[in-house]
Amino acid sequence: MLQAVRTALEAVYATLSDEQKARLDSNLGHGRFRHWRDRW
């Protein structure tokens, strides 16, 4: 199940623009998604 969630999150992340990805990975997005990706 965890793999399915990861796959879904990666698919959503792949559809984002560079600006949206940068915002998620920055302090504005609290870096939450980046940390999830790094841990998996």
mmCIF file of the N, C-alpha and C atoms, coordinates in Angstrom:
data_MODEL
# 
_entry.id   MODEL 
# 
loop_
_atom_site.group_PDB 
_atom_site.id 
_atom_site.type_symbol 
_atom_site.label_atom_id 
_atom_site.label_alt_id 
_atom_site.label_comp_id 
_atom_site.label_asym_id 
_atom_site.label_entity_id 
_atom_site.label_seq_id 
_atom_site.pdbx_PDB_ins_code 
_atom_site.Cartn_x 
_atom_site.Cartn_y 
_atom_site.Cartn_z 
_atom_site.occupancy 
_atom_site.B_iso_or_equiv 
_atom_site.pdbx_formal_charge 
_atom_site.auth_seq_id 
_atom_site.auth_comp_id 
_atom_site.auth_asym_id 
_atom_site.auth_atom_id 
_atom_site.pdbx_PDB_model_num 
ATOM 1   N N  . MET A 1 1  ? 0.817  -1.193 0.000   1.00 0.00 ? 1  MET A N  1 
ATOM 2   C CA . MET A 1 1  ? 0.000  0.000  0.000   1.00 0.00 ? 1  MET A CA 1 
ATOM 3   C C  . MET A 1 1  ? 0.866  1.264  0.000   1.00 0.00 ? 1  MET A C  1 
ATOM 4   N N  . LEU A 1 2  ? 1.924  1.256  0.773   1.00 0.00 ? 2  LEU A N  1 
ATOM 5   C CA . LEU A 1 2  ? 2.814  2.422  0.802   1.00 0.00 ? 2  LEU A CA 1 
ATOM 6   C C  . LEU A 1 2  ? 3.395  2.698  -0.576  1.00 0.00 ? 2  LEU A C  1 
ATOM 7   N N  . GLN A 1 3  ? 3.706  1.661  -1.300  1.00 0.00 ? 3  GLN A N  1 
ATOM 8   C CA . GLN A 1 3  ? 4.237  1.828  -2.656  1.00 0.00 ? 3  GLN A CA 1 
ATOM 9   C C  . GLN A 1 3  ? 3.207  2.497  -3.565  1.00 0.00 ? 3  GLN A C  1 
ATOM 10  N N  . ALA A 1 4  ? 1.944  2.168  -3.392  1.00 0.00 ? 4  ALA A N  1 
ATOM 11  C CA . ALA A 1 4  ? 0.891  2.779  -4.207  1.00 0.00 ? 4  ALA A CA 1 
ATOM 12  C C  . ALA A 1 4  ? 0.780  4.273  -3.911  1.00 0.00 ? 4  ALA A C  1 
ATOM 13  N N  . VAL A 1 5  ? 0.905  4.636  -2.640  1.00 0.00 ? 5  VAL A N  1 
ATOM 14  C CA . VAL A 1 5  ? 0.850  6.048  -2.265  1.00 0.00 ? 5  VAL A CA 1 
ATOM 15  C C  . VAL A 1 5  ? 2.044  6.786  -2.845  1.00 0.00 ? 5  VAL A C  1 
ATOM 16  N N  . ARG A 1 6  ? 3.207  6.191  -2.731  1.00 0.00 ? 6  ARG A N  1 
ATOM 17  C CA . ARG A 1 6  ? 4.411  6.821  -3.273  1.00 0.00 ? 6  ARG A CA 1 
ATOM 18  C C  . ARG A 1 6  ? 4.283  7.026  -4.780  1.00 0.00 ? 6  ARG A C  1 
ATOM 19  N N  . THR A 1 7  ? 3.807  6.007  -5.467  1.00 0.00 ? 7  THR A N  1 
ATOM 20  C CA . THR A 1 7  ? 3.632  6.092  -6.913  1.00 0.00 ? 7  THR A CA 1 
ATOM 21  C C  . THR A 1 7  ? 2.668  7.221  -7.272  1.00 0.00 ? 7  THR A C  1 
ATOM 22  N N  . ALA A 1 8  ? 1.589  7.332  -6.520  1.00 0.00 ? 8  ALA A N  1 
ATOM 23  C CA . ALA A 1 8  ? 0.606  8.392  -6.780  1.00 0.00 ? 8  ALA A CA 1 
ATOM 24  C C  . ALA A 1 8  ? 1.215  9.773  -6.535  1.00 0.00 ? 8  ALA A C  1 
ATOM 25  N N  . LEU A 1 9  ? 1.961  9.927  -5.445  1.00 0.00 ? 9  LEU A N  1 
ATOM 26  C CA . LEU A 1 9  ? 2.591  11.219 -5.155  1.00 0.00 ? 9  LEU A CA 1 
ATOM 27  C C  . LEU A 1 9  ? 3.622  11.586 -6.216  1.00 0.00 ? 9  LEU A C  1 
ATOM 28  N N  . GLU A 1 10 ? 4.392  10.615 -6.653  1.00 0.00 ? 10 GLU A N  1 
ATOM 29  C CA . GLU A 1 10 ? 5.391  10.875 -7.705  1.00 0.00 ? 10 GLU A CA 1 
ATOM 30  C C  . GLU A 1 10 ? 4.707  11.277 -9.006  1.00 0.00 ? 10 GLU A C  1 
ATOM 31  N N  . ALA A 1 11 ? 3.563  10.657 -9.310  1.00 0.00 ? 11 ALA A N  1 
ATOM 32  C CA . ALA A 1 11 ? 2.837  10.998 -10.534 1.00 0.00 ? 11 ALA A CA 1 
ATOM 33  C C  . ALA A 1 11 ? 2.314  12.431 -10.472 1.00 0.00 ? 11 ALA A C  1 
ATOM 34  N N  . VAL A 1 12 ? 1.795  12.818 -9.318  1.00 0.00 ? 12 VAL A N  1 
ATOM 35  C CA . VAL A 1 12 ? 1.309  14.189 -9.159  1.00 0.00 ? 12 VAL A CA 1 
ATOM 36  C C  . VAL A 1 12 ? 2.481  15.161 -9.253  1.00 0.00 ? 12 VAL A C  1 
ATOM 37  N N  . TYR A 1 13 ? 3.562  14.853 -8.585  1.00 0.00 ? 13 TYR A N  1 
ATOM 38  C CA . TYR A 1 13 ? 4.743  15.730 -8.594  1.00 0.00 ? 13 TYR A CA 1 
ATOM 39  C C  . TYR A 1 13 ? 5.261  15.915 -10.022 1.00 0.00 ? 13 TYR A C  1 
ATOM 40  N N  . ALA A 1 14 ? 5.225  14.864 -10.811 1.00 0.00 ? 14 ALA A N  1 
ATOM 41  C CA . ALA A 1 14 ? 5.727  14.930 -12.188 1.00 0.00 ? 14 ALA A CA 1 
ATOM 42  C C  . ALA A 1 14 ? 4.898  15.865 -13.060 1.00 0.00 ? 14 ALA A C  1 
ATOM 43  N N  . THR A 1 15 ? 3.644  16.098 -12.701 1.00 0.00 ? 15 THR A N  1 
ATOM 44  C CA . THR A 1 15 ? 2.784  16.971 -13.503 1.00 0.00 ? 15 THR A CA 1 
ATOM 45  C C  . THR A 1 15 ? 2.937  18.443 -13.135 1.00 0.00 ? 15 THR A C  1 
ATOM 46  N N  . LEU A 1 16 ? 3.644  18.735 -12.052 1.00 0.00 ? 16 LEU A N  1 
ATOM 47  C CA . LEU A 1 16 ? 3.794  20.119 -11.613 1.00 0.00 ? 16 LEU A CA 1 
ATOM 48  C C  . LEU A 1 16 ? 4.801  20.868 -12.473 1.00 0.00 ? 16 LEU A C  1 
ATOM 49  N N  . SER A 1 17 ? 4.625  22.169 -12.533 1.00 0.00 ? 17 SER A N  1 
ATOM 50  C CA . SER A 1 17 ? 5.596  23.012 -13.242 1.00 0.00 ? 17 SER A CA 1 
ATOM 51  C C  . SER A 1 17 ? 6.843  23.136 -12.373 1.00 0.00 ? 17 SER A C  1 
ATOM 52  N N  . ASP A 1 18 ? 7.919  23.620 -12.966 1.00 0.00 ? 18 ASP A N  1 
ATOM 53  C CA . ASP A 1 18 ? 9.158  23.813 -12.201 1.00 0.00 ? 18 ASP A CA 1 
ATOM 54  C C  . ASP A 1 18 ? 8.933  24.768 -11.034 1.00 0.00 ? 18 ASP A C  1 
ATOM 55  N N  . GLU A 1 19 ? 8.132  25.794 -11.252 1.00 0.00 ? 19 GLU A N  1 
ATOM 56  C CA . GLU A 1 19 ? 7.841  26.763 -10.190 1.00 0.00 ? 19 GLU A CA 1 
ATOM 57  C C  . GLU A 1 19 ? 7.085  26.099 -9.034  1.00 0.00 ? 19 GLU A C  1 
ATOM 58  N N  . GLN A 1 20 ? 6.113  25.263 -9.375  1.00 0.00 ? 20 GLN A N  1 
ATOM 59  C CA . GLN A 1 20 ? 5.348  24.570 -8.336  1.00 0.00 ? 20 GLN A CA 1 
ATOM 60  C C  . GLN A 1 20 ? 6.232  23.591 -7.563  1.00 0.00 ? 20 GLN A C  1 
ATOM 61  N N  . LYS A 1 21 ? 7.110  22.891 -8.284  1.00 0.00 ? 21 LYS A N  1 
ATOM 62  C CA . LYS A 1 21 ? 8.032  21.962 -7.619  1.00 0.00 ? 21 LYS A CA 1 
ATOM 63  C C  . LYS A 1 21 ? 8.960  22.717 -6.681  1.00 0.00 ? 21 LYS A C  1 
ATOM 64  N N  . ALA A 1 22 ? 9.480  23.853 -7.139  1.00 0.00 ? 22 ALA A N  1 
ATOM 65  C CA . ALA A 1 22 ? 10.382 24.647 -6.311  1.00 0.00 ? 22 ALA A CA 1 
ATOM 66  C C  . ALA A 1 22 ? 9.670  25.144 -5.064  1.00 0.00 ? 22 ALA A C  1 
ATOM 67  N N  . ARG A 1 23 ? 8.427  25.523 -5.223  1.00 0.00 ? 23 ARG A N  1 
ATOM 68  C CA . ARG A 1 23 ? 7.667  26.009 -4.068  1.00 0.00 ? 23 ARG A CA 1 
ATOM 69  C C  . ARG A 1 23 ? 7.428  24.889 -3.057  1.00 0.00 ? 23 ARG A C  1 
ATOM 70  N N  . LEU A 1 24 ? 7.089  23.712 -3.536  1.00 0.00 ? 24 LEU A N  1 
ATOM 71  C CA . LEU A 1 24 ? 6.899  22.576 -2.626  1.00 0.00 ? 24 LEU A CA 1 
ATOM 72  C C  . LEU A 1 24 ? 8.195  22.217 -1.908  1.00 0.00 ? 24 LEU A C  1 
ATOM 73  N N  . ASP A 1 25 ? 9.298  22.304 -2.612  1.00 0.00 ? 25 ASP A N  1 
ATOM 74  C CA . ASP A 1 25 ? 10.591 21.910 -2.054  1.00 0.00 ? 25 ASP A CA 1 
ATOM 75  C C  . ASP A 1 25 ? 11.240 23.006 -1.208  1.00 0.00 ? 25 ASP A C  1 
ATOM 76  N N  . SER A 1 26 ? 10.676 24.208 -1.246  1.00 0.00 ? 26 SER A N  1 
ATOM 77  C CA . SER A 1 26 ? 11.261 25.329 -0.509  1.00 0.00 ? 26 SER A CA 1 
ATOM 78  C C  . SER A 1 26 ? 10.673 25.430 0.888   1.00 0.00 ? 26 SER A C  1 
ATOM 79  N N  . ASN A 1 27 ? 11.084 26.453 1.584   1.00 0.00 ? 27 ASN A N  1 
ATOM 80  C CA . ASN A 1 27 ? 10.532 26.719 2.909   1.00 0.00 ? 27 ASN A CA 1 
ATOM 81  C C  . ASN A 1 27 ? 9.064  27.099 2.858   1.00 0.00 ? 27 ASN A C  1 
ATOM 82  N N  . LEU A 1 28 ? 8.604  27.644 1.723   1.00 0.00 ? 28 LEU A N  1 
ATOM 83  C CA . LEU A 1 28 ? 7.188  28.001 1.608   1.00 0.00 ? 28 LEU A CA 1 
ATOM 84  C C  . LEU A 1 28 ? 6.310  26.760 1.690   1.00 0.00 ? 28 LEU A C  1 
ATOM 85  N N  . GLY A 1 29 ? 6.787  25.677 1.118   1.00 0.00 ? 29 GLY A N  1 
ATOM 86  C CA . GLY A 1 29 ? 6.066  24.418 1.201   1.00 0.00 ? 29 GLY A CA 1 
ATOM 87  C C  . GLY A 1 29 ? 6.560  23.586 2.365   1.00 0.00 ? 29 GLY A C  1 
ATOM 88  N N  . HIS A 1 30 ? 7.411  24.173 3.184   1.00 0.00 ? 30 HIS A N  1 
ATOM 89  C CA . HIS A 1 30 ? 7.996  23.523 4.356   1.00 0.00 ? 30 HIS A CA 1 
ATOM 90  C C  . HIS A 1 30 ? 8.830  22.304 3.989   1.00 0.00 ? 30 HIS A C  1 
ATOM 91  N N  . GLY A 1 31 ? 9.113  22.129 2.688   1.00 0.00 ? 31 GLY A N  1 
ATOM 92  C CA . GLY A 1 31 ? 9.970  21.039 2.252   1.00 0.00 ? 31 GLY A CA 1 
ATOM 93  C C  . GLY A 1 31 ? 9.409  19.660 2.521   1.00 0.00 ? 31 GLY A C  1 
ATOM 94  N N  . ARG A 1 32 ? 8.128  19.578 2.811   1.00 0.00 ? 32 ARG A N  1 
ATOM 95  C CA . ARG A 1 32 ? 7.535  18.292 3.201   1.00 0.00 ? 32 ARG A CA 1 
ATOM 96  C C  . ARG A 1 32 ? 7.667  17.241 2.116   1.00 0.00 ? 32 ARG A C  1 
ATOM 97  N N  . PHE A 1 33 ? 7.324  17.623 0.891   1.00 0.00 ? 33 PHE A N  1 
ATOM 98  C CA . PHE A 1 33 ? 7.337  16.618 -0.170  1.00 0.00 ? 33 PHE A CA 1 
ATOM 99  C C  . PHE A 1 33 ? 8.760  16.159 -0.465  1.00 0.00 ? 33 PHE A C  1 
ATOM 100 N N  . ARG A 1 34 ? 9.685  17.102 -0.457  1.00 0.00 ? 34 ARG A N  1 
ATOM 101 C CA . ARG A 1 34 ? 11.079 16.737 -0.719  1.00 0.00 ? 34 ARG A CA 1 
ATOM 102 C C  . ARG A 1 34 ? 11.560 15.718 0.298   1.00 0.00 ? 34 ARG A C  1 
ATOM 103 N N  . HIS A 1 35 ? 11.229 15.923 1.549   1.00 0.00 ? 35 HIS A N  1 
ATOM 104 C CA . HIS A 1 35 ? 11.672 14.987 2.586   1.00 0.00 ? 35 HIS A CA 1 
ATOM 105 C C  . HIS A 1 35 ? 11.042 13.618 2.395   1.00 0.00 ? 35 HIS A C  1 
ATOM 106 N N  . TRP A 1 36 ? 9.799  13.564 1.970   1.00 0.00 ? 36 TRP A N  1 
ATOM 107 C CA . TRP A 1 36 ? 9.154  12.269 1.705   1.00 0.00 ? 36 TRP A CA 1 
ATOM 108 C C  . TRP A 1 36 ? 9.870  11.537 0.578   1.00 0.00 ? 36 TRP A C  1 
ATOM 109 N N  . ARG A 1 37 ? 10.162 12.298 -0.481  1.00 0.00 ? 37 ARG A N  1 
ATOM 110 C CA . ARG A 1 37 ? 10.828 11.667 -1.629  1.00 0.00 ? 37 ARG A CA 1 
ATOM 111 C C  . ARG A 1 37 ? 12.209 11.154 -1.220  1.00 0.00 ? 37 ARG A C  1 
ATOM 112 N N  . ASP A 1 38 ? 12.925 11.912 -0.419  1.00 0.00 ? 38 ASP A N  1 
ATOM 113 C CA . ASP A 1 38 ? 14.273 11.523 -0.001  1.00 0.00 ? 38 ASP A CA 1 
ATOM 114 C C  . ASP A 1 38 ? 14.275 10.284 0.870   1.00 0.00 ? 38 ASP A C  1 
ATOM 115 N N  . ARG A 1 39 ? 13.239 10.090 1.656   1.00 0.00 ? 39 ARG A N  1 
ATOM 116 C CA . ARG A 1 39 ? 13.171 8.959  2.565   1.00 0.00 ? 39 ARG A CA 1 
ATOM 117 C C  . ARG A 1 39 ? 12.785 7.661  1.876   1.00 0.00 ? 39 ARG A C  1 
ATOM 118 N N  . TRP A 1 40 ? 12.089 7.737  0.744   1.00 0.00 ? 40 TRP A N  1 
ATOM 119 C CA . TRP A 1 40 ? 11.602 6.522  0.090   1.00 0.00 ? 40 TRP A CA 1 
ATOM 120 C C  . TRP A 1 40 ? 12.571 6.015  -0.922  1.00 0.00 ? 40 TRP A C  1 
# 
